[in-house]
Amino acid sequence: SVSAFSPTGGRKRPLSRMVILLFLGMLPALVATAQTARITGTVLDQHGNPLPGVGVVVKGTATGTATDAQGKYAIPAESSGVLQFSFLGYADREEAVGNRTVIDVTLSEDTQEIDEIVVVGYGTMRKVDLTGTVASVRNSDLVNVPVATAAEAITGKLAGVQVVTTSGEPDVEVKIRVRGGGSITQDNSPLFIIDGFPVDNGLSLVSPSDIERIDVLKDASSTAIYGARGANGVVIITTKSGREGRTMVNFDSYWGVKKVPNTLDMMTPYDFVVSAYERTRIDSNDLNSLEMQNFIQRYGQFETYADRYGNDSGTDWQKAMFRNAVTQNYNISVNGGNATTKYNIGLSRIVEEGALVGSHYNRTIMNAKLEHQANERLTVGFSARYNHNTTMGGSVSTQNALMYRPTEGLNGSLDFSEFDEEYLNENDLINPILLSEQQYRRKMNDNFNLMADAAYRLGNLVFKTQLGIDNYQQENRTCDGPYTKIARQNGGPQAILENQKTNR
């Protein structure tokens, strides 16, 4: 064998052994080079054009790059790695590296959002083709919100659309404003369209579980087909239709409790009596006057107020007037059909106690929708909806729970059923609980919608006609007992029965 010698003449290890050691020292670098290769390639669209700016990332790592103006890229990657390609408007794609050093990729357009269909006027069109502004919300955004009406369910979900609740009463009017109000003196409500038919305040007539989607047309280019009626925007409601397949029965319900989250801080009995004493002295500085003597007879001498009322919690009429209200909601639907006939039938029932004692709201909605393809050119449809709701209880604004006294004075605790005529004459205030019992309010609404349509196709031209009937009836029953202000002004109790009927 050949041996190597040192410069000093000393004998060293054989040369073959040195070569082997040198190779073993370089082996880790060779292995690393073999495992981490430089991957290059070109990214094209489905028409063969290069895509610049495509993100290329090694999956599970921070290693990444982007394609240049010619769609080319270069990135280090291991044979066991996976490359991820992503670009706005195109579907993401993954490619396993393996033994490849060149990976060319073609990305496909992501049409999920680009081809979204929006109902406009009497037809539909692609959302990307619209020149106007459209806000949309789908059924999946509505069904999981535990509210009575669709108007409450879309609150905060549509940009540029304001949903305002005027009070906390059951069945309170919910105001919809599209990009604010355009008129100071006239109605700013938008036009409501349900399945192609205009109705008044349509969001209160449809259960959230029956809605497929809501599209809000917000400017002139998208509302032009409706003329002046669409000046304040158009809210288009599309309800669920039948689907081809076996019959499906769906049932959902929820139960909940509503409560007033915050109440105002009220005067304690001590603060109330002291302030009332000071007001009485302002009106009559003479401590021997009849007014002052009557006040002292009711509440005692000023020197005793701290001992008498200092530790008295008194009556908070807010807590007496408001309660934890139970809400129940039930929905059932039957859906199905075949290639020519599809149907959807639903029933919705909500029972809701009002937060104000004595208030109550319940609503029942029944709906049916049928679609039938008579032949290759003719398609007919039919839908019917019946809405009945009853509201009980007076308005929160008529209550004086914030102003009535928290203490009876020397006579002890307050009696919820007591009528204090003297205090009424002095302050024009009545026991809030008694007042609520003296005011009977009942409002019943019945709304029936019947719609039919037929569409006939001639090549690319579709002739469609619609016919609808909207029947609305409202009955109001009010009764004011002898202790109410209305009864005192009119010389006694009074009852009113009002009926209103509208057909369109």
VOGU-3710 file (C-alpha; in Angstrom, 3 decimals, decimal comma):
1> svsafsptgg> 0,000/0,000/0,000  1,044/3,624/-0,512  2,028/5,447/2,631  2,303/9,135/3,304  5,286/10,727/5,039  5,470/13,835/7,143  7,895/16,679/6,251  10,072/15,639/9,160  10,335/12,173/7,810  7,975/10,572/10,333
11> rkrplsrmvi> 5,703/7,847/9,030  1,979/8,715/8,924  -1,284/6,855/8,252  -1,879/5,184/4,885  -3,277/7,546/2,150  -6,353/5,379/1,539  -7,391/5,806/5,164  -7,040/9,614/4,870  -9,249/9,687/1,774  -11,918/7,681/3,594
21> llflgmlpal> -11,812/10,033/6,587  -12,059/13,064/4,311  -15,109/11,569/2,544  -16,812/10,797/5,840  -16,232/14,404/6,942  -17,961/15,730/3,799  -20,854/13,251/3,974  -23,190/15,379/6,209  -22,893/18,325/3,823  -23,598/16,063/0,843
31> vataqtarit> -26,646/14,588/2,603  -27,952/18,072/3,507  -27,479/19,192/-0,081  -29,377/16,173/-1,331  -32,271/16,665/1,114  -32,746/20,458/0,647  -33,077/21,167/-3,064  -33,845/24,424/-4,854  -37,261/24,166/-6,458  -38,072/26,384/-9,427
41> gtvldqhgnp> -41,124/26,738/-11,621  -43,759/28,957/-13,249  -47,305/29,752/-12,097  -49,926/30,322/-14,813  -53,642/31,060/-14,846  -56,183/28,806/-16,564  -55,637/30,695/-19,831  -51,855/30,133/-19,829  -50,912/33,650/-18,708  -48,204/34,112/-16,052
51> lpgvgvvvkg> -49,394/35,213/-12,608  -47,067/37,651/-10,799  -47,212/38,002/-7,018  -48,418/34,459/-6,251  -47,455/33,415/-2,744  -45,349/30,224/-2,593  -44,772/28,794/0,886  -43,300/25,564/2,213  -46,196/24,160/4,237  -45,663/24,253/7,975
61> tatgtatdaq> -42,610/26,560/7,770  -41,806/30,259/7,451  -39,970/29,696/4,154  -41,726/31,475/1,328  -41,404/33,624/-1,773  -43,530/35,216/-4,518  -43,555/34,859/-8,303  -41,957/37,587/-10,416  -43,446/39,461/-13,374  -43,093/36,331/-15,562
71> gkyaipaess> -44,744/34,123/-12,955  -41,465/32,401/-12,078  -40,285/31,469/-8,591  -37,418/29,705/-6,799  -37,528/28,335/-3,270  -35,513/25,851/-1,184  -37,567/22,818/-0,162  -37,015/19,294/1,168  -38,118/16,224/-0,741  -40,697/15,479/1,934
81> gvlqfsflgy> -42,106/19,011/1,843  -45,278/20,422/0,300  -45,518/23,738/-1,559  -48,610/25,913/-1,088  -49,659/28,340/-3,839  -52,179/31,130/-3,045  -53,398/34,182/-4,940  -56,402/36,492/-4,457  -59,329/35,428/-6,650  -57,879/31,958/-7,301
91> adreeavgnr> -58,295/28,646/-5,531  -55,375/27,593/-3,308  -53,266/24,663/-4,472  -50,753/22,313/-2,866  -47,980/20,305/-4,559  -45,790/17,614/-2,948  -42,086/18,120/-3,796  -40,850/14,510/-3,907  -37,886/14,139/-6,293  -38,905/17,067/-8,471
101> tvidvtlsed> -36,775/20,182/-8,883  -39,127/21,931/-11,310  -42,802/22,369/-10,369  -45,049/24,300/-12,761  -48,562/25,109/-11,508  -51,812/26,321/-13,100  -54,262/28,058/-10,746  -58,024/28,098/-11,283  -60,328/31,043/-10,539  -62,264/30,842/-7,296
111> tqeideivvv> -65,810/31,531/-8,469  -67,439/31,053/-5,062  -67,658/34,816/-4,450  -67,265/36,105/-8,016  -70,317/34,219/-9,286  -72,520/34,955/-6,268  -76,073/35,543/-7,452  -77,994/38,550/-6,138  -81,708/39,244/-6,628  -82,143/42,597/-8,373
121> gygtmrkvdl> -85,490/43,911/-9,552  -87,504/41,203/-11,221  -84,545/38,904/-11,888  -81,058/37,903/-10,749  -77,521/38,758/-11,802  -73,944/38,120/-10,749  -72,838/40,259/-7,845  -69,570/41,105/-9,635  -71,546/42,634/-12,542  -73,405/45,128/-10,351
131> tgtvasvrns> -72,399/48,784/-10,555  -74,377/49,629/-7,421  -73,780/48,761/-3,790  -75,380/45,633/-2,358  -75,247/44,293/1,192  -76,285/40,699/1,806  -76,884/38,388/4,738  -77,588/34,654/4,515  -79,785/32,299/6,503  -76,785/30,943/8,425
141> dlvnvpvata> -76,305/34,423/9,917  -79,934/34,632/11,061  -81,025/31,272/12,469  -78,618/31,259/15,408  -79,754/34,640/16,739  -82,473/34,238/19,428  -84,743/37,135/18,465  -88,383/37,442/17,466  -88,007/39,225/14,122  -85,589/39,245/11,215
151> aeaitgklag> -85,118/42,987/11,703  -83,515/42,350/15,085  -81,452/39,483/13,669  -79,726/41,646/11,009  -78,776/44,370/13,483  -75,103/45,183/12,931  -74,698/42,663/10,098  -75,177/44,958/7,057  -72,810/47,822/6,358  -74,628/51,102/5,783
161> vqvvttsgep> -77,918/49,729/7,166  -79,152/51,038/10,516  -81,614/49,017/12,592  -83,134/51,062/15,413  -85,506/49,773/18,100  -87,614/52,607/19,489  -88,331/51,027/22,914  -88,255/47,756/24,834  -91,902/46,873/24,317  -92,884/43,580/22,688
171> dvevkirvrg> -93,775/43,976/19,012  -92,198/47,428/18,974  -91,665/48,992/15,564  -88,137/48,418/14,286  -86,934/51,194/12,004  -84,657/50,356/9,065  -82,560/53,118/7,547  -80,348/52,566/4,501  -77,420/54,988/4,604  -79,273/57,280/6,986
181> ggsitqdnsp> -82,427/59,313/6,460  -82,891/61,297/3,256  -85,850/63,395/4,408  -86,592/65,435/7,513  -90,389/65,387/7,296  -91,216/62,328/5,158  -90,947/58,596/5,749  -87,387/57,259/5,394  -88,312/53,564/5,415  -86,965/51,426/2,558
191> lfiidgfpvd> -89,096/49,409/0,168  -89,546/45,784/1,274  -89,861/43,041/-1,348  -90,714/39,457/-0,331  -90,227/36,935/-3,156  -90,809/39,678/-5,724  -93,893/41,217/-4,073  -93,804/44,607/-2,217  -95,125/44,583/1,358  -95,068/47,010/4,269
201> nglslvspsd> -92,374/46,383/6,919  -91,614/42,958/5,490  -88,982/41,998/8,062  -91,636/41,759/10,778  -93,805/39,418/8,691  -91,260/36,653/8,113  -89,657/34,362/10,658  -85,826/34,412/10,577  -85,857/30,622/10,087  -87,870/31,008/6,822
211> ieridvlkda> -85,442/33,435/5,173  -82,925/32,162/2,635  -81,140/35,495/2,232  -81,617/39,265/2,461  -80,160/41,657/-0,117  -80,188/45,400/0,480  -79,874/47,606/-2,620  -78,395/50,860/-1,444  -78,003/53,305/-4,338  -79,666/54,611/-7,490
221> sstaiygarg> -78,128/52,238/-10,028  -79,420/49,160/-8,213  -82,830/50,563/-7,248  -83,742/52,296/-10,502  -86,222/49,593/-11,504  -88,430/50,479/-8,517  -88,589/54,200/-9,284  -89,392/56,648/-6,484  -90,394/53,809/-4,142  -86,753/52,716/-3,978
231> angvviittk> -85,414/56,156/-3,076  -84,677/55,061/0,505  -83,185/51,724/-0,538  -84,724/48,350/-1,228  -84,695/45,349/1,119  -85,215/42,166/-0,923  -86,157/39,101/1,114  -85,887/35,673/-0,474  -87,618/32,908/1,463  -86,678/29,252/1,451
241> sgregrtmvn> -87,832/27,124/-1,485  -88,281/23,395/-1,851  -85,334/21,232/-2,900  -85,197/18,129/-5,022  -84,775/15,014/-2,930  -86,441/13,074/-0,176  -88,749/14,846/2,259  -86,896/16,527/5,105  -88,511/17,580/8,395  -86,608/20,196/10,379
251> fdsywgvkkv> -87,392/21,321/13,914  -85,569/23,837/16,062  -86,431/25,716/19,215  -84,881/27,813/21,928  -85,793/29,014/25,385  -84,316/32,030/27,072  -84,700/34,740/29,667  -84,587/38,469/28,990  -83,802/41,010/31,643  -83,181/44,733/31,893
261> pntldmmtpy> -79,372/44,962/32,101  -79,149/48,315/33,866  -81,434/50,596/35,857  -80,997/54,174/36,989  -79,767/54,999/40,470  -82,694/56,421/42,417  -82,985/58,540/45,563  -83,036/56,789/48,897  -85,973/57,597/51,200  -83,716/59,926/53,193
271> dfvvsayert> -82,549/61,850/50,100  -86,098/62,052/48,795  -87,613/63,375/52,028  -84,835/65,956/52,553  -85,129/67,261/48,976  -88,939/67,368/49,219  -88,648/69,277/52,501  -86,364/71,861/50,884  -88,751/72,285/47,939  -91,645/72,799/50,323
281> ridsndlnsl> -89,707/75,490/52,192  -88,975/77,259/48,907  -92,688/77,312/48,094  -93,614/78,411/51,610  -90,930/79,641/53,993  -93,469/79,811/56,794  -93,036/76,675/58,892  -96,554/77,138/60,227  -98,185/77,264/56,802  -100,803/74,680/55,904
291> emqnfiqryg> -98,571/73,217/53,193  -95,654/72,740/55,571  -97,884/71,314/58,291  -99,302/68,775/55,836  -95,759/67,807/54,816  -94,659/67,352/58,432  -97,764/65,313/59,143  -96,827/62,961/56,296  -93,048/62,704/56,819  -92,365/63,995/60,353
301> qfetyadryg> -90,095/66,720/61,733  -86,864/67,522/59,875  -84,705/66,632/62,899  -85,953/63,023/62,821  -85,249/62,313/59,131  -81,776/60,822/59,630  -82,932/58,350/62,291  -86,221/57,557/60,595  -85,118/57,216/56,958  -81,314/56,832/57,102
311> ndsgtdwqka> -81,369/53,011/57,046  -84,548/52,629/54,992  -83,930/51,102/51,544  -87,370/52,185/50,358  -89,105/51,015/47,189  -87,271/50,999/43,843  -90,160/51,142/41,396  -87,899/50,080/38,537  -87,317/46,714/40,196  -91,017/46,464/40,932
321> mfrnavtqny> -91,982/47,215/37,320  -89,407/45,116/35,468  -88,995/41,352/35,555  -86,999/38,523/34,048  -89,029/37,682/30,953  -89,189/34,149/29,525  -88,998/33,720/25,739  -89,888/30,545/23,806  -89,477/29,998/20,072  -90,439/26,926/18,001
331> nisvnggnat> -89,971/26,348/14,266  -90,864/23,327/12,144  -90,627/22,944/8,366  -91,190/20,245/5,752  -89,085/20,459/2,602  -88,721/18,252/-0,459  -89,708/17,597/-4,046  -88,634/16,045/-7,321  -87,299/17,247/-10,652  -90,549/19,030/-11,573
341> tkyniglsri> -92,249/19,944/-8,275  -90,660/21,339/-5,112  -92,349/22,447/-1,899  -91,600/24,028/1,460  -94,080/24,285/4,356  -93,276/25,925/7,679  -94,787/26,860/11,012  -93,213/29,285/13,493  -94,425/30,092/16,983  -92,948/32,555/19,481
351> veegalvgsh> -94,213/33,330/22,991  -92,447/36,197/24,708  -93,048/37,873/28,029  -92,253/41,560/28,139  -89,714/42,914/30,593  -92,441/45,253/31,844  -94,904/43,605/34,232  -98,188/42,914/32,452  -96,758/42,963/28,913  -96,847/39,921/26,655
361> ynrtimnakl> -96,290/39,073/22,987  -97,011/35,983/20,922  -96,833/35,362/17,200  -97,721/32,539/14,832  -96,521/32,385/11,215  -97,625/29,747/8,714  -96,193/29,628/5,209  -96,279/27,403/2,153  -94,293/27,652/-1,069  -94,707/25,518/-4,193
371> ehqanerltv> -92,731/25,528/-7,465  -93,708/23,430/-10,467  -92,056/23,093/-13,868  -94,942/22,393/-16,244  -92,683/21,821/-19,252  -89,287/22,803/-20,578  -90,385/26,423/-21,003  -93,095/27,100/-18,422  -92,493/27,323/-14,662  -95,180/28,341/-12,170
381> gfsarynhnt> -94,940/29,185/-8,484  -97,286/29,748/-5,588  -96,740/30,937/-2,025  -98,968/31,860/0,894  -98,133/33,313/4,298  -100,322/34,004/7,327  -99,049/36,036/10,260  -100,997/36,509/13,504  -99,609/38,297/16,543  -101,025/39,624/19,790
391> tmggsvstqn> -99,428/42,249/21,996  -100,546/42,885/25,574  -99,512/45,664/27,931  -99,070/49,426/28,038  -96,171/51,509/26,840  -93,098/51,897/29,010  -93,213/55,638/28,309  -96,565/55,962/30,116  -95,157/54,647/33,383  -93,857/56,989/36,081
401> almyrptegl> -91,640/54,488/37,862  -88,768/56,991/37,842  -90,734/59,775/39,527  -92,960/58,176/42,140  -91,839/58,497/45,786  -89,753/55,665/47,336  -91,363/55,869/50,774  -94,811/56,298/52,316  -93,423/58,414/55,146  -94,841/57,950/58,633
411> ngsldfsefd> -97,456/55,506/57,347  -94,827/52,804/56,756  -94,050/50,812/53,622  -95,720/51,447/50,299  -98,676/49,357/49,192  -98,565/48,434/45,503  -102,360/48,493/45,287  -102,840/51,789/47,168  -104,303/54,820/45,444  -103,120/58,070/47,093
421> eeylnendli> -105,432/60,789/45,813  -103,732/63,515/47,852  -100,317/62,728/46,380  -101,893/62,581/42,909  -103,370/66,066/43,324  -100,046/67,443/44,564  -97,695/65,843/42,017  -99,919/64,371/39,271  -98,340/60,943/39,963  -99,940/57,581/40,653
431> npillseqqy> -98,601/54,290/41,984  -96,837/52,759/38,904  -97,996/49,189/39,604  -101,591/50,325/40,097  -101,407/52,435/36,938  -100,186/49,445/34,932  -103,128/47,400/36,169  -105,529/50,204/35,340  -104,362/50,432/31,716  -105,527/47,559/29,529
441> rrkmndnfnl> -103,894/47,382/26,108  -104,371/44,645/23,532  -103,333/44,824/19,886  -104,004/42,028/17,399  -102,634/41,924/13,850  -103,550/39,532/11,064  -101,625/39,619/7,805  -102,269/37,322/4,860  -100,110/37,293/1,720  -100,926/35,286/-1,370
451> madaayrlgn> -98,522/35,348/-4,324  -98,381/33,515/-7,666  -95,998/33,793/-10,589  -95,379/32,240/-13,981  -92,204/32,324/-16,080  -92,046/31,384/-19,780  -88,666/30,968/-21,462  -88,048/31,776/-25,136  -84,388/31,081/-25,801  -82,434/33,561/-23,681
461> lvfktqlgid> -85,552/35,665/-23,067  -87,724/34,973/-20,015  -91,206/36,458/-19,693  -92,328/36,508/-16,064  -95,560/37,737/-14,518  -96,497/38,022/-10,837  -99,767/38,443/-8,996  -100,212/39,064/-5,305  -102,746/39,934/-2,625  -101,839/41,555/0,679
471> nyqqenrtcd> -104,572/41,592/3,318  -103,898/43,367/6,618  -106,214/43,713/9,621  -105,519/45,298/12,979  -107,680/45,487/16,089  -106,824/47,657/19,083  -108,588/47,328/22,430  -107,875/49,820/25,207  -109,483/50,436/28,556  -108,496/53,084/31,105
481> gpytkiarqn> -109,649/52,546/34,675  -110,879/55,251/37,094  -107,409/56,041/38,458  -105,810/56,835/35,088  -105,272/60,364/33,855  -107,461/59,784/30,770  -110,387/58,661/32,933  -110,045/61,646/35,254  -109,939/64,039/32,309  -113,040/62,498/30,735
491> ggpqailenq> -115,071/62,102/33,894  -114,791/58,320/34,227  -113,390/55,085/32,816  -113,455/54,615/29,069  -112,920/51,796/26,585  -111,978/52,085/22,907  -112,241/49,473/20,165  -110,500/50,266/16,861  -110,441/48,202/13,684  -108,321/48,794/10,623
501> ktnr> -108,359/46,817/7,385  -106,179/47,194/4,328  -106,233/45,263/1,048  -103,737/45,655/-1,771
//
